[in-house]
């Protein structure tokens, strides 16, 4: 069964509330507004611009280089939740 927009927005809200403190601690910027919206989800483009990967470096590689495995794991968790919302 596909989720309706209200269910997706609520799921995104719960995800944001779950990870916002860790996101701030790791990346030193708040998750709200700049990178996340309950209706549109995680803004990958804005986050990529914030991370500024080097030439020929993936965003995940840049996250790991700058913020360690904990930063990469947090973003992967966020991205998995986003894909789960859209696919389920």
ABEGO torsion letter per residue (X at the ends): XBBBAAAAAAAAAAAAAAAAAAAAAAAGBBABGAABBAAAEBBAAAAAAAAGBBBGBBAAAAAAAAAEAAAAAAAAAAAAAAAAAAAX
